[in-house]
């Protein structure tokens, strides 16, 4: 593809700019301490969407439990305060 820029021919190869190749995600992971094989790493990455979905469900349950426990603690605190006022 060719274009014109200030009356000079301009070669347009791509809209993307390609830089020098860098480290792969696997190389970065091994530098960070990952000890599995490249195939195991690829399987791990492929499983991420399902894992994140499960974690999201667990987080919702944990939030509900924490809210319940917070309410229980607040109720207990009110009862302790009421007992202290009676003394």
C-alpha positions as a Python dict, from the first residue, in 0.01 Angstrom:
ca = {
    (1, 'X'): (0, 0, 0),
    (2, 'X'): (133, 341, -87),
    (3, 'X'): (32, 686, 26),
    (4, 'X'): (148, 1043, -25),
    (5, 'X'): (307, 1253, 243),
    (6, 'X'): (400, 1611, 153),
    (7, 'X'): (423, 1511, -215),
    (8, 'X'): (670, 1232, -133),
    (9, 'X'): (579, 863, -170),
    (10, 'X'): (510, 696, 160),
    (11, 'X'): (514, 318, 200),
    (12, 'X'): (253, 201, 446),
    (13, 'X'): (312, -158, 550),
    (14, 'X'): (89, -186, 852),
    (15, 'X'): (-106, 14, 1105),
    (16, 'X'): (81, -165, 1383),
    (17, 'X'): (431, -81, 1491),
    (18, 'X'): (647, -385, 1543),
    (19, 'X'): (940, -351, 1776),
    (20, 'X'): (1215, -589, 1864),
    (21, 'X'): (1096, -925, 1992),
    (22, 'X'): (1109, -949, 2370),
    (23, 'X'): (1083, -1226, 2623),
    (24, 'X'): (791, -1461, 2606),
    (25, 'X'): (539, -1486, 2888),
    (26, 'X'): (687, -1827, 2972),
    (27, 'X'): (1037, -1678, 3000),
    (28, 'X'): (907, -1403, 3227),
    (29, 'X'): (727, -1661, 3441),
    (30, 'X'): (1038, -1878, 3477),
    (31, 'X'): (1240, -1570, 3570),
    (32, 'X'): (978, -1511, 3838),
    (33, 'X'): (1013, -1863, 3978),
    (34, 'X'): (776, -2075, 3768),
    (35, 'X'): (920, -2426, 3735),
    (36, 'X'): (680, -2600, 3497),
    (37, 'X'): (730, -2687, 3133),
    (38, 'X'): (617, -2466, 2844),
    (39, 'X'): (327, -2707, 2780),
    (40, 'X'): (220, -2690, 3145),
    (41, 'X'): (241, -2310, 3130),
    (42, 'X'): (22, -2303, 2817),
    (43, 'X'): (-234, -2527, 2991),
    (44, 'X'): (-226, -2298, 3293),
    (45, 'X'): (-296, -1993, 3076),
    (46, 'X'): (-575, -2177, 2892),
    (47, 'X'): (-742, -2258, 3226),
    (48, 'X'): (-733, -1897, 3350),
    (49, 'X'): (-1082, -1791, 3231),
    (50, 'X'): (-1251, -2079, 3416),
    (51, 'X'): (-1035, -2027, 3723),
    (52, 'X'): (-1117, -1655, 3733),
    (53, 'X'): (-1488, -1730, 3700),
    (54, 'X'): (-1472, -1975, 3992),
    (55, 'X'): (-1278, -1724, 4202),
    (56, 'X'): (-1538, -1459, 4130),
    (57, 'X'): (-1806, -1693, 4264),
    (58, 'X'): (-1600, -1766, 4574),
    (59, 'X'): (-1545, -1394, 4632),
    (60, 'X'): (-1921, -1337, 4627),
    (61, 'X'): (-1967, -1606, 4890),
    (62, 'X'): (-1686, -1469, 5106),
    (63, 'X'): (-1838, -1120, 5084),
    (64, 'X'): (-2174, -1259, 5197),
    (65, 'X'): (-2013, -1443, 5490),
    (66, 'X'): (-1819, -1132, 5595),
    (67, 'X'): (-2134, -920, 5579),
    (68, 'X'): (-2319, -1177, 5791),
    (69, 'X'): (-2033, -1193, 6043),
    (70, 'X'): (-2015, -814, 6055),
    (71, 'X'): (-2385, -799, 6135),
    (72, 'X'): (-2343, -1062, 6406),
    (73, 'X'): (-2053, -870, 6561),
    (74, 'X'): (-2253, -547, 6556),
    (75, 'X'): (-2547, -724, 6727),
    (76, 'X'): (-2314, -866, 6994),
    (77, 'X'): (-2159, -525, 7052),
    (78, 'X'): (-2505, -374, 7105),
    (79, 'X'): (-2590, -646, 7356),
    (80, 'X'): (-2262, -593, 7545),
    (81, 'X'): (-2326, -219, 7554),
    (82, 'X'): (-2680, -279, 7685),
    (83, 'X'): (-2549, -509, 7960),
    (84, 'X'): (-2288, -251, 8063),
    (85, 'X'): (-2558, 16, 8088),
    (86, 'X'): (-2763, -207, 8320),
    (87, 'X'): (-2479, -233, 8571),
}
